[in-house]
Amino acid sequence: MKFVKKYRGHPMVCNWCKKAKAPSVIWKWDSDDKVWFRWYDLKWHYGGPSKNGFTTKGWTWYKGYWHHNGWVFKHVKGFWYRFQAKKWVKYSRTVDINPTPPRGKPICRPFFMLKKWGFPTSLGAKTLPRCKVGAGKAAKWYMWKDRANCRFLGGKLVYQKIATCKTGRPHQWVKVKRCVRGAVLSKKGLNYKTGLAYKISTIKKITIQGMTLG
């Protein structure tokens, strides 16, 4: 190999290549991006930073695509794409060795949060349900909607005394919006033959003189 590198195009090198059997697997090194490409199906395919691919962190090569924890990736014209929610989404020019799962848009809901206490709770004449998030002085109080909304905030049901003193003032509430992370998007549905999502076929029934045809 040192001789070949030093004397490129030498007749001895050319004669050896003509007599030698062509390799079954052909690789090409891209010195700019520092990655390998493999030749098959009459074109070059991205092979990764090594000939073994990203195998150390759970990456596998299957049916012409890279896979990581069930997510499918492809490399096209210098960009990575990930198949999520039944479509290809551009990822980046480089892909993380251990990419995080994609999520949908954050889910937000409006709430009324206690801004300022009114009457002392010791003067209360009745109790009302509240959603309490946290403990101690850092706790946040929200108007009670239902258990599902309280779980959304990560709080718990408590009962608060409501004062009835005529000379006092009621609690002051402020409307706020609270959000949680969106759900993890689906990684299923790729048709490896077409490279697109599977199409759901619909069945139409036609009735002719009492006979049903699919």
N, C-alpha and C positions, 0 to 999 in steps of 0.2 A: 504493500500500500504506500510506503514511503517513495518507492520508485515511481509509481503511478502519479502520485501527487507532484513529484518533482518534474517528471517528463510527460506531461499531458500531450496526447497526440503522437507519441512515439510509435513507430511501426511495430515494435515488440508488444506494446500494450494493445494496439488495434488487432494484431494477429491473435493474441490470446483471447480477446473478447469474441472474435469470430468463431473460434474453436470451442470456447466454453459454452456450457448449457445455460440458457437464460433462466434467471431465478423465477420461481413460481410466485413469489411475493415481491413486488417492486415498491421501494420507498423513495421519497424525495425530501430533502431537508430544506426548509425555508429559513435562511439565515437572518432575515429581517424580523420575523415574528417568533423565531426560535421554536418552531413546531415542525412536526413531521406530517407528510401527506402520503397516502397509499393509493396506488393505481389499481382500479378494477371497475368493471362495467363501463369501460371506454372513457373514464375520466378520473381526475384526482379527487380523493376524499380526505377530509381532515382527519388526522390520526392522533393528535395530541402532542404534548411536549416530549414524549418518549414513545418508542415503538410498542411498548406494553400498554400504552394508554393510561387513563387515570384509575389504576386498579388499587392503589393503596388506600384510597378514601371512599371506597364503595362504588366506583365508577365501572360500568361494564359497557361493552359494545355489542349491540344486538339488532339484527335486521336493518343495518344501515343507520342506526341512531345511537347516541350516547344515552345511558340511563343512570340515574342516581336516586336511590330510595323510591323507585317507581315513577319518578318524573322523567320525561323524555326530552332530550335536547338535540338540536342539530346546528351545524355550523355552515352558513351560506354567505358567500361573498364578504367574508371578514366579520360577520356578526353572528352571535349566538341567538338562538330562538328556543323558547320553552313551550311545550304543549300544556296548556292549562285552560280549564273551563271550555273544553272542546274546540280550542283554536290555538294557533301559533302566535305567540307574543314575543316581540323583540326583547331580548334580555340585556346584552351588552356586547362590546367588542371582546371582552374577556369574561370567562365564567369562573365563579368562585369554586374552589376545591370542594367546599362543603356548603352549597347554597341553601338558604332558608326557604321553606315552602311559601308559595305566593298566597296572599290573602285578598279577600274582596274589600270593598269600601267599608270604612268604619260605620258601625251602627250607632246612631245618636237618638236620644229621646229627651224631651223637655221635662223639667222638674221644678218644683218650688222649694228652695232651700232657705232654712231659717237664717236670717241675717242679723237680727237683733232681738234679744229677749225682751218681753214686755213685763207683765206682772210677775212677781216672785211665784214660783210653782207651789210654794207652801200655802198660798191663798186660793188655790184652785178648788173648784166645786165639782168638776167632772174631768174625766180623762178621755183622751182621743189617741188613736193609733198613729204612730210616726215610724219613719224608716231612719234608723240610726246607723251611720257609717263611721267606723273607728271607735276609739275610746278616749276617755279623759278630756282634757281641754281641746285637743285636736279633732274631736268628733264633729261630724257634720249631721245636721238634722234636716230631713226632707218630709214634705207632706205625703201622707200615705195614699198610694194608689191601689196597689194590690201586691201580692207576694212576688209575682213574676218581675214587676218593676223594681222591687226592693232587692231581689237577687241580682238584677241587672246592675245595680249600684254596688253590690257586694256588701249590703247592709243586713240588718235584722229588725224584726218587729219589736217595738217598745211602746209603752203607753205613757203619754205626757199629760200632766195635770194642767188644766186650763183655768186661769184665774177669772174671777167675776167682780173684782173691785171696781166700783163705778168711777173712782178718781184716777185709776191707772190707765195704762194703754196696752193694746194687744201686741202680740208678737209681730215683727216686721219680716216679711218674706220677699225673696227676690227670685225671679224666674231665671233658670240656668239651663244649659244644655250639657248633658253628659254623654260621652261616647265610649264604646268598647271596640276592640279590634274586630275586623271582619272575619268571617269564617274562612277556613283554608279551602282554596279552590280545588275543584276536582281534577285528578290527573288521569282519568280514564277516558276511553272513547276514541283512541287513535286507531285508524285503519292503516296497517302497515303496507298494504298493497297500493293504496292511493296516496298515502301521506297526509290525509285529511281525516276529519272526524267521521265516524259512522253516521250514515243517514238513516233516520227512522222511517221505515216504509209504512205507509198507511194502506189498510185493506178496505176496499169499497165493495159493497154488496148491491147487486142489482136483482130485483125480483121480477120475473116474467111469468105471468099466469100461475102464480103460486109456487114457482120453483126459484130458489135463491141461488145465484151464481156468485162465487167469490171473485 
